[in-house]
Amino acid sequence: MKWGIFHRVIGLFPQRFKFFVVFVGSHLLAVISILIPKDSKRIMLISYPSFAGNMRYIYERMKELEQFRDYKFIWPVENKGVFGKRENTKFVMYGTVEYLWQLLRSKYIFSSQRIPYWKAKNQIGVMIWHAVPGKRGFWFDKRYQSWVGRLILKSTLRKIDYVVATSEFTKVLFSAIFHIHPEKILVLGMPRCDALFKEKGEALKRLESLLGSKIKNRRIVFYLPTFRDYDRRVTQELFTNLVKDQKFREYLEQRKALFIFKPHPHDEVFVKKYSDEYIRVITNHELMEAGLTLYDILPAADILVTDYSSVFRDYLLLNRPVIFYIPDKKKYCETRGLVLEPFELWTPGDKAKTVEELLKALDEAFENPKKWEKERLWLRDLFFKYKDDRSSDRVIEYFWPLSSVKK
């Protein structure tokens, strides 16, 4: 049962009225929720894409531990049919009464986005943000400068009991961006980064399985662009221009390189499936169907090409070359904007604005992978206190201290 009819009716009214109804209704529900008993062994895990990211790695680790055998894990998803059945795990569809009921009964709510408005005071809301901060957001976001925006922010952030950070430096960033007291911010590490410390050979096998073909003596380049709020078709155009560029294709052949493009989840609708000997496209849907996340295959990359995406910060843990392909830098900075500026100081790799410059940067990365190593290691140590595969364990140990989590 869904409440889609309710949303359609509300949609007929002005924006401010819609906001008022949702805002008041959600907070009223949060008050009522206090009266509903919470199950201390029921954990809701919210991520986007569904069943991925930091929440997925915490979940997989808990499933390995004996003490969580009688816990119930709740995953809100867009499509239950993709995930099948898993022991002690319940998948619920967003926007359904079942989803709401499970949320109201769960003691713990872990999220990589935001904690739902109707989270009650007798629940524990833990936000493990989906990125190491770099872009403007929340209190730095121009979209929230109105009184309505600020009210939304304050209401949203009050629901957060804890934020998980990766270092003392990112702790300061989170405190500023979310206006959260530093005592609520826990430096425990990013659970998804645990996967980066797996053997490269394991990641290669997963990638081969995903692509349905062997990768023999190939240099692997991942292209992972960010989501562009100002124009969702820019990423499509950038990729199309690369595919159509004959020099680019000849370069890949010459270098025996495999160029793997994974669009941001929001951009997948604009990107057509493409596959040839040197260029492949991988989507979140494919990863989901294969039971994988991006971080299960990311260690296979010899070089990362990105732009303003935070993924490069996690990739620093591998200490491999990063290239920043930024034809629209001026436009992006004027619209979304960055928290860490100047851009050049916080991005340890060659910058490219044209395909020709990108090819030159790839040459540098292939021939001299240590070129930006000093800067990479400096930023790695600034962004990450821990350089190991125990971030999931640290999160679990903090909230269940008697667990005695062991590798």
FILUMTI-279773 format. One line per 5 residues: number of its first residue (from 1); their letters; for each residue x, y, z of N, C-alpha, C. Coordinates in steps of 0.1 Angstrom, whole numbers, plus 5000, padded with zeros to 4 digits. Example, Ala and Ser with C-alpha at 12.3 -4.5 7.8 and 13.67 -1.06 7.14 Angstrom:
2
1 = AS = 5132:4943:5078:5123:4955:5078:5132:4967:5078 | 5128:4978:5071:5137:4989:5071:5129:5000:5079
END
This chain:
407
1 = MKWGI = 5008:4988:5000:5000:5000:5000:5009:5013:5000 | 5007:5022:4990:5014:5034:4990:5006:5046:4992 | 5012:5057:4996:5005:5069:4998:5007:5079:4986 | 5008:5073:4974:5010:5081:4962:4999:5091:4959 | 4986:5086:4962:4975:5095:4960:4976:5107:4968
6 = FHRVI = 4980:5105:4981:4982:5117:4990:4992:5127:4984 | 5003:5122:4979:5013:5131:4973:5008:5138:4960 | 5000:5131:4952:4994:5137:4940:4984:5148:4944 | 4976:5146:4954:4967:5156:4959:4975:5169:4964 | 4984:5166:4973:4992:5177:4978:4999:5185:4967
11 = GLFPQ = 5003:5177:4957:5011:5184:4946:5003:5194:4939 | 4989:5194:4940:4981:5204:4934:4982:5218:4941 | 4987:5218:4953:4987:5230:4961:5001:5238:4959 | 5002:5250:4963:5014:5258:4962:5026:5251:4970 | 5038:5254:4966:5050:5248:4972:5050:5250:4987
16 = RFKFF = 5047:5262:4992:5048:5265:5006:5037:5257:5014 | 5026:5255:5008:5015:5247:5014:5020:5233:5015 | 5026:5227:5005:5031:5214:5005:5041:5212:5016 | 5050:5222:5017:5061:5221:5027:5055:5221:5041 | 5045:5230:5043:5038:5231:5056:5032:5217:5060
21 = VVFVG = 5025:5211:5051:5018:5198:5054:5028:5187:5057 | 5038:5186:5049:5048:5176:5051:5056:5178:5063 | 5060:5191:5066:5068:5195:5077:5061:5192:5090 | 5048:5197:5091:5040:5195:5103:5037:5181:5105 | 5033:5174:5095:5029:5160:5096:5040:5151:5100
26 = SHLLA = 5052:5154:5095:5064:5146:5098:5067:5147:5113 | 5067:5160:5118:5071:5162:5132:5060:5157:5141 | 5048:5158:5137:5037:5152:5145:5039:5137:5146 | 5043:5131:5135:5045:5116:5135:5057:5113:5144 | 5067:5121:5144:5079:5119:5153:5075:5119:5168
31 = VISIL = 5065:5127:5171:5061:5128:5185:5053:5115:5188 | 5044:5111:5179:5036:5099:5181:5045:5087:5182 | 5056:5087:5174:5065:5076:5173:5071:5072:5187 | 5073:5082:5195:5079:5080:5209:5071:5069:5216 | 5058:5068:5214:5049:5059:5221:5050:5045:5215
36 = IPKDS = 5056:5043:5203:5057:5030:5197:5070:5024:5202 | 5070:5012:5208:5082:5005:5213:5092:5003:5202 | 5104:5005:5206:5115:5003:5196:5123:4990:5199 | 5126:4983:5188:5133:4970:5190:5148:4973:5189 | 5155:4971:5200:5169:4973:5200:5177:4964:5191
41 = KRIML = 5171:4954:5186:5178:4945:5176:5172:4947:5162 | 5167:4958:5160:5162:4961:5146:5169:4974:5141 | 5176:4972:5130:5184:4983:5124:5180:4986:5110 | 5177:4999:5108:5173:5003:5094:5186:5009:5088 | 5189:5005:5075:5200:5010:5068:5196:5017:5055
46 = ISYPS = 5198:5030:5054:5194:5038:5043:5205:5042:5034 | 5205:5039:5022:5216:5043:5013:5211:5047:4999 | 5218:5055:4992:5216:5057:4978:5229:5056:4970 | 5229:5047:4960:5219:5038:4955:5215:5028:4967 | 5204:5021:4964:5199:5012:4974:5209:5001:4977
51 = FAGNM = 5210:4996:4989:5218:4985:4993:5233:4986:4988 | 5238:4998:4991:5252:5001:4986:5259:5010:4996 | 5272:5014:4993:5279:5023:5000:5283:5019:5014 | 5285:5028:5023:5289:5026:5037:5280:5016:5044 | 5267:5018:5042:5257:5010:5049:5259:4995:5045
56 = RYIYE = 5262:4993:5032:5263:4979:5027:5275:4972:5034 | 5286:4979:5036:5298:4973:5042:5296:4970:5057 | 5289:4979:5064:5286:4977:5078:5277:4965:5079 | 5267:4964:5071:5257:4953:5071:5265:4939:5068 | 5273:4939:5058:5280:4927:5055:5289:4922:5066
61 = RMKEL = 5295:4932:5073:5304:4928:5084:5296:4923:5096 | 5285:4929:5099:5276:4925:5110:5271:4911:5107 | 5268:4908:5095:5263:4895:5091:5273:4884:5094 | 5286:4888:5094:5296:4878:5097:5298:4875:5112 | 5292:4883:5120:5295:4882:5135:5283:4875:5142
66 = EQFRD = 5287:4866:5150:5278:4857:5157:5267:4864:5165 | 5272:4875:5172:5263:4882:5181:5251:4889:5174 | 5252:4891:5161:5241:4897:5154:5232:4887:5147 | 5233:4875:5150:5225:4864:5144:5210:4867:5145 | 5206:4872:5157:5192:4874:5159:5187:4889:5157
71 = YKFIW = 5196:4897:5150:5192:4910:5147:5184:4910:5134 | 5176:4920:5132:5168:4922:5120:5173:4935:5113 | 5176:4933:5100:5181:4944:5092:5171:4948:5082 | 5168:4961:5082:5157:4967:5073:5164:4976:5062 | 5161:4973:5050:5167:4980:5039:5156:4987:5030
76 = PVENK = 5154:5000:5031:5145:5006:5021:5151:5006:5007 | 5143:5002:4997:5149:5001:4983:5138:5006:4973 | 5143:5008:4961:5133:5012:4950:5126:5000:4944 | 5133:4989:4944:5128:4977:4938:5132:4964:4945 | 5123:4958:4953:5126:4947:4961:5130:4935:4953
81 = GVFGK = 5126:4934:4941:5128:4922:4932:5143:4920:4929 | 5151:4931:4929:5165:4930:4925:5173:4922:4936 | 5169:4922:4948:5178:4918:4959:5175:4903:4964 | 5164:4898:4961:5161:4884:4965:5159:4883:4980 | 5162:4872:4986:5160:4869:5000:5173:4868:5007
86 = RENTK = 5174:4874:5019:5186:4872:5027:5182:4870:5041 | 5189:4862:5048:5186:4858:5062:5186:4871:5071 | 5175:4872:5079:5174:4883:5089:5174:4896:5082 | 5170:4897:5070:5170:4909:5062:5157:4911:5055 | 5151:4923:5057:5139:4927:5051:5140:4939:5042
91 = FVMYG = 5137:4937:5029:5137:4948:5020:5123:4954:5019 | 5122:4967:5020:5109:4974:5020:5109:4985:5009 | 5098:4987:5003:5098:4997:4992:5096:5011:4999 | 5104:5021:4994:5102:5035:4998:5087:5039:4995 | 5082:5048:5003:5069:5053:5001:5057:5044:5003
96 = TVEYL = 5060:5034:5012:5049:5024:5015:5047:5025:5030 | 5035:5020:5034:5032:5019:5048:5041:5009:5055 | 5045:4999:5048:5055:4989:5054:5068:4996:5058 | 5073:5004:5049:5085:5012:5051:5084:5020:5064 | 5073:5028:5064:5071:5036:5076:5070:5029:5089
101 = WQLLR = 5063:5017:5089:5061:5009:5101:5075:5004:5105 | 5083:4999:5096:5096:4994:5100:5105:5005:5105 | 5104:5017:5100:5112:5028:5105:5108:5032:5119 | 5095:5032:5121:5090:5035:5135:5094:5025:5145 | 5096:5013:5142:5100:5003:5151:5115:5001:5153
106 = SKYIF = 5123:5006:5144:5137:5004:5145:5144:5013:5155 | 5152:5007:5163:5160:5015:5173:5171:5023:5167 | 5177:5017:5157:5189:5023:5150:5185:5027:5136 | 5189:5039:5132:5187:5043:5118:5201:5048:5113 | 5207:5040:5104:5219:5044:5098:5216:5049:5084
111 = SSQRI = 5222:5061:5080:5219:5066:5067:5231:5073:5061 | 5232:5072:5047:5243:5078:5040:5238:5091:5034 | 5225:5095:5036:5220:5107:5031:5215:5116:5042 | 5202:5114:5046:5197:5122:5057:5189:5113:5066 | 5187:5117:5079:5179:5109:5088:5164:5114:5085
116 = PYWKA = 5155:5105:5084:5141:5109:5081:5135:5118:5091 | 5126:5127:5087:5120:5137:5096:5113:5130:5108 | 5107:5119:5105:5099:5113:5116:5107:5104:5125 | 5120:5105:5125:5128:5098:5135:5125:5104:5149 | 5122:5095:5159:5118:5100:5172:5130:5101:5182
121 = KNQIG = 5128:5107:5193:5139:5109:5203:5144:5096:5209 | 5135:5086:5209:5140:5073:5214:5146:5064:5204 | 5150:5069:5193:5157:5062:5182:5171:5069:5181 | 5181:5061:5176:5194:5066:5174:5197:5068:5159 | 5199:5080:5155:5201:5083:5141:5216:5086:5138
126 = VMIWH = 5222:5077:5130:5237:5078:5127:5238:5081:5112 | 5245:5092:5109:5247:5096:5095:5262:5093:5092 | 5263:5084:5082:5277:5082:5076:5276:5087:5062 | 5279:5100:5061:5277:5107:5048:5284:5099:5037 | 5279:5101:5025:5283:5093:5013:5296:5099:5007
131 = AVPGK = 5302:5108:5014:5314:5114:5008:5322:5122:5019 | 5335:5123:5016:5344:5132:5024:5340:5146:5018 | 5336:5155:5027:5331:5168:5022:5341:5176:5013 | 5336:5182:5002:5344:5190:4993:5335:5200:4986 | 5323:5196:4984:5314:5206:4977:5305:5214:4987
136 = RGFWF = 5300:5225:4982:5291:5233:4991:5278:5225:4993 | 5274:5225:5006:5262:5218:5009:5256:5223:5022 | 5244:5220:5024:5237:5224:5037:5239:5238:5040 | 5246:5242:5051:5247:5256:5055:5255:5264:5045 | 5262:5258:5036:5270:5265:5026:5263:5266:5012
141 = DKRYQ = 5251:5260:5012:5243:5258:5000:5234:5270:4998 | 5235:5277:4987:5227:5289:4984:5212:5286:4984 | 5208:5273:4981:5194:5269:4980:5187:5269:4994 | 5195:5270:5004:5189:5269:5018:5190:5283:5025 | 5192:5293:5018:5194:5306:5024:5180:5313:5028
146 = SWVGR = 5169:5308:5022:5156:5314:5026:5152:5309:5040 | 5141:5315:5045:5137:5310:5059:5132:5296:5058 | 5125:5292:5047:5120:5279:5046:5132:5269:5045 | 5142:5273:5037:5154:5264:5036:5161:5262:5049 | 5162:5273:5057:5169:5272:5070:5161:5264:5080
151 = LILKS = 5148:5265:5079:5139:5257:5088:5140:5242:5084 | 5141:5239:5071:5143:5225:5067:5156:5220:5072 | 5167:5228:5071:5180:5224:5076:5180:5221:5091 | 5175:5230:5098:5175:5229:5113:5167:5216:5117 | 5156:5214:5111:5148:5203:5114:5154:5190:5110
156 = TLRKI = 5161:5190:5099:5168:5178:5094:5180:5174:5103 | 5188:5184:5106:5200:5182:5114:5197:5178:5128 | 5186:5182:5134:5182:5179:5147:5180:5164:5149 | 5177:5157:5138:5175:5143:5138:5188:5134:5139 | 5199:5141:5137:5212:5134:5137:5217:5133:5151
161 = DYVVA = 5220:5121:5156:5226:5119:5169:5241:5118:5168 | 5246:5112:5156:5260:5110:5154:5263:5112:5139 | 5275:5117:5137:5281:5117:5123:5294:5110:5124 | 5297:5101:5114:5309:5094:5113:5319:5102:5103 | 5331:5105:5108:5341:5112:5100:5353:5103:5098
166 = TSEFT = 5362:5108:5090:5374:5100:5086:5387:5105:5093 | 5387:5118:5098:5398:5124:5104:5394:5136:5112 | 5404:5141:5120:5401:5153:5128:5398:5165:5118 | 5404:5165:5107:5402:5176:5097:5388:5175:5091 | 5384:5163:5087:5370:5162:5082:5359:5164:5093
171 = KVLFS = 5363:5161:5105:5354:5164:5116:5351:5178:5117 | 5361:5187:5115:5358:5201:5115:5349:5205:5103 | 5352:5199:5091:5344:5202:5079:5329:5198:5082 | 5327:5186:5087:5313:5182:5090:5306:5191:5100 | 5314:5195:5110:5308:5204:5120:5303:5217:5114
176 = AIFHI = 5311:5222:5105:5308:5235:5099:5297:5234:5089 | 5297:5223:5081:5287:5221:5070:5273:5218:5076 | 5273:5209:5087:5260:5205:5092:5256:5212:5105 | 5265:5221:5110:5262:5229:5122:5260:5219:5134 | 5268:5209:5135:5267:5198:5145:5279:5199:5154
181 = HPEKI = 5276:5198:5167:5286:5199:5178:5297:5188:5175 | 5310:5192:5176:5320:5182:5174:5319:5169:5183 | 5313:5170:5194:5312:5159:5203:5303:5148:5197 | 5295:5152:5187:5286:5142:5180:5293:5136:5168 | 5305:5140:5165:5312:5135:5153:5323:5126:5157
186 = LVLGM = 5321:5114:5152:5330:5103:5156:5340:5100:5145 | 5353:5100:5148:5364:5097:5138:5366:5082:5138 | 5359:5075:5129:5360:5061:5129:5364:5055:5115 | 5363:5064:5105:5367:5059:5092:5354:5057:5083 | 5357:5056:5070:5346:5053:5060:5345:5038:5057
191 = PRCDA = 5334:5032:5062:5333:5017:5060:5335:5012:5046 | 5330:5020:5036:5332:5015:5022:5346:5014:5018 | 5355:5022:5024:5369:5022:5021:5376:5009:5025 | 5369:5001:5033:5375:4988:5037:5378:4980:5025 | 5369:4981:5015:5371:4973:5002:5383:4977:4994
196 = LFKEK = 5388:4989:4996:5400:4993:4989:5412:4986:4993 | 5412:4979:5004:5424:4973:5009:5424:4958:5006 | 5414:4954:4997:5415:4940:4992:5425:4939:4981 | 5429:4927:4978:5439:4924:4968:5434:4929:4954 | 5443:4935:4946:5439:4941:4933:5433:4929:4925
201 = GEALK = 5439:4917:4926:5435:4906:4918:5420:4902:4921 | 5416:4904:4933:5402:4901:4936:5393:4911:4929 | 5397:4924:4929:5389:4934:4922:5388:4931:4907 | 5400:4927:4902:5400:4924:4887:5391:4913:4884 | 5390:4902:4892:5381:4891:4890:5367:4896:4890
206 = RLESL = 5363:4904:4899:5350:4909:4900:5346:4918:4888 | 5356:4926:4884:5354:4934:4872:5352:4926:4859 | 5360:4915:4858:5359:4906:4847:5345:4900:4847 | 5341:4896:4858:5327:4889:4859:5316:4899:4855 | 5318:4911:4860:5308:4922:4857:5308:4925:4842
211 = LGSKI = 5319:4925:4835:5320:4929:4821:5317:4917:4812 | 5319:4905:4818:5317:4893:4810:5328:4890:4801 | 5340:4894:4804:5351:4892:4795:5364:4893:4803 | 5375:4886:4799:5388:4886:4805:5395:4899:4803 | 5403:4903:4812:5411:4915:4811:5426:4911:4811
216 = KNRRI = 5432:4910:4800:5446:4905:4799:5456:4916:4796 | 5465:4918:4805:5476:4928:4803:5470:4941:4798 | 5459:4946:4804:5453:4959:4801:5455:4968:4812 | 5458:4981:4809:5458:4991:4819:5444:4996:4820 | 5439:4998:4832:5425:5001:4835:5424:5015:4840
221 = VFYLP = 5416:5023:4832:5413:5037:4836:5398:5038:4839 | 5395:5043:4851:5381:5045:4855:5378:5060:4853 | 5366:5063:4847:5361:5077:4846:5349:5078:4855 | 5350:5085:4866:5339:5087:4875:5336:5101:4878 | 5327:5107:4869:5324:5121:4871:5313:5123:4881
226 = TFRDY = 5312:5135:4886:5302:5139:4896:5288:5142:4890 | 5278:5144:4898:5265:5149:4894:5265:5164:4892 | 5260:5169:4881:5260:5183:4879:5246:5189:4880 | 5244:5196:4891:5231:5201:4893:5226:5211:4882 | 5235:5219:4877:5232:5229:4868:5227:5225:4854
231 = DRRVT = 5232:5213:4850:5228:5207:4837:5231:5192:4837 | 5220:5184:4838:5222:5170:4840:5227:5163:4827 | 5227:5170:4816:5232:5164:4803:5247:5167:4800 | 5253:5174:4809:5267:5177:4806:5276:5165:4806 | 5274:5156:4816:5282:5144:4817:5280:5135:4804
236 = QELFT = 5268:5134:4799:5265:5127:4787:5273:5132:4775 | 5273:5146:4774:5280:5152:4763:5295:5150:4764 | 5301:5151:4777:5315:5148:4779:5319:5134:4774 | 5311:5124:4778:5314:5111:4775:5312:5108:4760 | 5302:5114:4754:5299:5112:4739:5311:5118:4731
241 = NLVKD = 5316:5130:4735:5327:5136:4728:5340:5127:4729 | 5342:5120:4740:5353:5111:4741:5352:5099:4732 | 5340:5094:4732:5338:5082:4724:5340:5085:4709 | 5335:5097:4705:5336:5101:4691:5350:5106:4686 | 5358:5108:4696:5371:5114:4693:5381:5103:4688
246 = QKFRE = 5385:5103:4676:5393:5093:4670:5407:5092:4677 | 5413:5103:4680:5426:5103:4686:5425:5097:4700 | 5414:5099:4707:5412:5093:4720:5411:5077:4719 | 5404:5073:4709:5402:5058:4707:5416:5052:4703 | 5423:5059:4694:5436:5054:4690:5446:5054:4701
251 = YLEQR = 5445:5063:4710:5454:5064:4722:5451:5051:4731 | 5439:5048:4733:5435:5037:4742:5441:5024:4735 | 5440:5023:4722:5445:5011:4715:5460:5010:4716 | 5466:5021:4715:5481:5022:4716:5486:5018:4729 | 5479:5023:4740:5483:5020:4754:5478:5007:4759
256 = KALFI = 5470:5000:4751:5463:4988:4755:5456:4990:4768 | 5448:5001:4768:5441:5006:4780:5426:5003:4778 | 5419:5000:4789:5405:4998:4790:5399:5010:4798 | 5390:5018:4791:5385:5030:4797:5370:5027:4802 | 5368:5027:4815:5356:5023:4821:5349:5035:4826
261 = FKPHP = 5337:5038:4821:5329:5050:4825:5317:5045:4833 | 5317:5050:4846:5306:5048:4854:5299:5061:4858 | 5287:5064:4852:5281:5076:4855:5275:5077:4869 | 5273:5089:4874:5266:5091:4887:5252:5085:4886 | 5247:5079:4897:5234:5073:4897:5223:5083:4891
266 = HDEVF = 5224:5096:4894:5214:5105:4889:5215:5107:4873 | 5227:5104:4868:5229:5106:4854:5227:5094:4845 | 5224:5082:4851:5223:5070:4843:5212:5071:4833 | 5201:5078:4836:5190:5079:4826:5194:5086:4813 | 5205:5094:4814:5209:5101:4802:5220:5094:4794
271 = VKKYS = 5225:5084:4800:5237:5077:4793:5233:5064:4787 | 5236:5063:4774:5232:5050:4767:5243:5040:4770 | 5239:5027:4769:5248:5016:4771:5258:5016:4760 | 5271:5015:4763:5281:5014:4753:5291:5004:4756 | 5296:4997:4746:5306:4987:4749:5314:4984:4736
276 = DEYIR = 5327:4985:4737:5336:4980:4726:5349:4975:4733 | 5359:4972:4725:5371:4966:4730:5378:4975:4740 | 5377:4989:4739:5385:4998:4747:5377:5007:4756 | 5364:5007:4754:5355:5016:4762:5343:5008:4766 | 5340:5009:4779:5329:5002:4785:5321:5011:4795
281 = VITNH = 5308:5009:4796:5300:5017:4805:5295:5007:4816 | 5296:5011:4828:5290:5003:4839:5280:5011:4847 | 5269:5006:4850:5259:5013:4857:5257:5008:4871 | 5250:5015:4880:5247:5011:4893:5237:4999:4893 | 5229:4999:4883:5219:4988:4882:5227:4975:4879
286 = ELMEA = 5237:4975:4871:5245:4963:4868:5252:4959:4881 | 5258:4968:4888:5265:4965:4900:5255:4958:4910 | 5243:4964:4911:5233:4959:4920:5229:4945:4917 | 5227:4942:4904:5223:4929:4900:5234:4919:4902 | 5247:4923:4902:5258:4914:4904:5262:4913:4919
291 = GLTLY = 5254:4920:4927:5257:4920:4942:5270:4927:4946 | 5273:4937:4938:5286:4945:4940:5283:4960:4942 | 5293:4967:4947:5293:4981:4947:5305:4986:4940 | 5306:4999:4937:5317:5005:4930:5330:5001:4937 | 5330:5001:4950:5343:5000:4958:5348:4985:4957
296 = DILPA = 5339:4976:4953:5344:4962:4951:5353:4961:4938 | 5351:4970:4929:5359:4970:4916:5369:4981:4915 | 5368:4991:4923:5376:5003:4922:5391:5000:4924 | 5395:4991:4932:5410:4988:4933:5416:4982:4921 | 5408:4979:4911:5413:4974:4898:5418:4985:4889
301 = ADILV = 5415:4997:4893:5418:5009:4884:5433:5013:4886 | 5440:5014:4875:5454:5019:4876:5454:5035:4876 | 5444:5041:4870:5443:5055:4870:5429:5059:4872 | 5426:5070:4879:5412:5075:4881:5411:5088:4874 | 5401:5089:4865:5398:5102:4859:5385:5107:4865
306 = TDYSS = 5385:5119:4871:5372:5124:4877:5372:5139:4876 | 5364:5146:4884:5363:5160:4883:5362:5167:4897 | 5350:5169:4901:5347:5175:4914:5342:5164:4924 | 5342:5152:4920:5336:5141:4928:5346:5138:4940 | 5339:5134:4951:5347:5131:4963:5354:5118:4962
311 = VFRDY = 5351:5110:4952:5356:5096:4951:5372:5097:4950 | 5377:5107:4945:5392:5108:4944:5398:5108:4958 | 5391:5113:4968:5397:5114:4981:5398:5100:4987 | 5388:5091:4985:5389:5077:4989:5400:5070:4981 | 5401:5073:4968:5411:5067:4960:5426:5070:4964
316 = LLLNR = 5427:5081:4972:5440:5085:4977:5446:5074:4986 | 5438:5065:4991:5442:5054:5000:5450:5044:4992 | 5448:5044:4979:5456:5035:4970:5469:5041:4965 | 5470:5054:4966:5482:5062:4962:5485:5059:4947 | 5475:5061:4939:5476:5059:4924:5472:5072:4917
321 = PVIFY = 5477:5074:4905:5474:5086:4898:5459:5090:4896 | 5457:5103:4898:5443:5109:4896:5444:5120:4886 | 5435:5120:4876:5434:5131:4866:5421:5138:4868 | 5421:5151:4867:5409:5159:4869:5405:5165:4855 | 5394:5159:4849:5389:5164:4836:5378:5173:4839
326 = IPDKK = 5381:5186:4837:5372:5197:4842:5369:5208:4831 | 5363:5204:4820:5360:5214:4810:5350:5225:4814 | 5342:5222:4825:5332:5231:4829:5335:5237:4843 | 5348:5238:4847:5351:5242:4860:5345:5255:4864 | 5346:5265:4856:5340:5279:4859:5325:5278:4862
331 = KYCET = 5318:5271:4853:5304:5270:4855:5300:5262:4868 | 5307:5251:4870:5304:5243:4882:5307:5251:4895 | 5318:5258:4895:5321:5266:4907:5311:5277:4910 | 5306:5283:4899:5296:5294:4900:5282:5288:4905 | 5279:5276:4901:5266:5271:4905:5267:5263:4918
336 = RGLVL = 5272:5251:4918:5273:5242:4930:5283:5248:4940 | 5295:5250:4935:5306:5255:4943:5313:5245:4952 | 5325:5249:4957:5333:5240:4965:5336:5246:4978 | 5337:5238:4988:5341:5242:5002:5356:5244:5003 | 5363:5235:4997:5378:5235:4997:5383:5242:4985
341 = EPFEL = 5388:5254:4987:5394:5262:4976:5407:5268:4980 | 5416:5271:4971:5414:5270:4956:5414:5255:4952 | 5408:5252:4941:5406:5239:4935:5420:5232:4933 | 5429:5240:4928:5442:5234:4925:5450:5229:4937 | 5448:5235:4948:5455:5231:4960:5450:5218:4965
346 = WTPGD = 5437:5215:4964:5431:5203:4970:5429:5192:4960 | 5435:5193:4948:5433:5182:4938:5447:5178:4933 | 5452:5167:4938:5466:5162:4935:5467:5155:4922 | 5466:5162:4911:5468:5155:4898:5467:5165:4887 | 5471:5161:4875:5470:5170:4863:5456:5174:4860
351 = KAKTV = 5454:5186:4856:5441:5191:4852:5440:5191:4837 | 5428:5188:4831:5425:5188:4817:5412:5194:4814 | 5412:5203:4804:5399:5209:4800:5395:5205:4785 | 5404:5198:4778:5402:5194:4765:5406:5179:4764 | 5401:5173:4753:5405:5159:4751:5420:5158:4749
356 = EELLK = 5426:5167:4742:5440:5167:4740:5448:5168:4753 | 5443:5177:4762:5450:5178:4775:5448:5165:4783 | 5436:5159:4781:5434:5146:4788:5444:5135:4784 | 5446:5135:4771:5456:5125:4766:5470:5127:4771 | 5473:5140:4772:5486:5144:4777:5487:5140:4792
361 = ALDEA = 5477:5142:4800:5476:5139:4814:5477:5123:4816 | 5470:5116:4807:5471:5101:4808:5485:5097:4805 | 5492:5103:4795:5506:5099:4793:5515:5101:4805 | 5513:5113:4812:5520:5116:4824:5518:5105:4835 | 5505:5102:4836:5502:5092:4846:5507:5078:4844
366 = FENPK = 5507:5074:4831:5513:5061:4827:5528:5061:4829 | 5535:5071:4824:5549:5072:4824:5555:5076:4838 | 5548:5084:4845:5554:5089:4858:5543:5089:4869 | 5539:5077:4873:5528:5076:4883:5531:5083:4897 | 5544:5086:4899:5548:5092:4912:5548:5107:4911
371 = KWEKE = 5544:5113:4900:5545:5127:4898:5538:5135:4909 | 5526:5131:4913:5519:5139:4923:5519:5131:4936 | 5528:5122:4938:5527:5114:4950:5528:5122:4963 | 5537:5132:4964:5539:5140:4976:5526:5146:4980 | 5519:5152:4970:5506:5159:4973:5495:5149:4976
376 = RLWLR = 5495:5137:4970:5485:5127:4973:5487:5122:4987 | 5499:5120:4991:5501:5114:5005:5498:5125:5016 | 5501:5137:5012:5498:5148:5022:5483:5149:5024 | 5475:5149:5013:5461:5150:5014:5455:5137:5020 | 5460:5126:5017:5456:5113:5022:5456:5113:5038
381 = DLFFK = 5468:5118:5043:5469:5119:5057:5460:5129:5064 | 5457:5139:5056:5448:5150:5061:5434:5145:5062 | 5430:5137:5052:5416:5132:5051:5413:5119:5059 | 5424:5112:5061:5422:5098:5067:5431:5096:5079 | 5425:5094:5090:5433:5090:5102:5437:5076:5101
386 = YKDDR = 5428:5067:5096:5431:5053:5095:5433:5049:5081 | 5443:5041:5078:5446:5036:5065:5446:5021:5066 | 5434:5015:5069:5432:5001:5071:5418:4997:5067 | 5415:4984:5068:5402:4979:5064:5393:4976:5076 | 5395:4984:5087:5387:4981:5099:5377:4992:5102
391 = SSDRV = 5373:5001:5093:5364:5012:5096:5350:5006:5100 | 5345:4996:5093:5333:4990:5096:5333:4984:5111 | 5344:4978:5114:5346:4973:5128:5345:4984:5138 | 5352:4995:5135:5352:5006:5145:5338:5012:5147 | 5330:5013:5136:5316:5018:5138:5308:5008:5146
396 = IEYFW = 5309:4995:5143:5302:4985:5151:5306:4985:5166 | 5319:4986:5168:5324:4985:5182:5320:4997:5190 | 5318:5009:5183:5314:5021:5191:5299:5019:5196 | 5290:5014:5187:5276:5013:5191:5273:5000:5198 | 5281:4990:5197:5279:4978:5204:5292:4974:5211
401 = PLSSV = 5296:4982:5221:5310:4980:5227:5313:4967:5233 | 5303:4959:5236:5305:4946:5242:5307:4935:5232 | 5307:4939:5219:5307:4930:5208:5321:4923:5206 | 5332:4929:5211:5345:4924:5209:5347:4919:5195 | 5345:4928:5186:5347:4925:5171:5361:4922:5168
406 = KK = 5363:4911:5162:5376:4906:5158:5377:4902:5144 | 5389:4904:5138:5390:4901:5124:5392:4886:5123
END
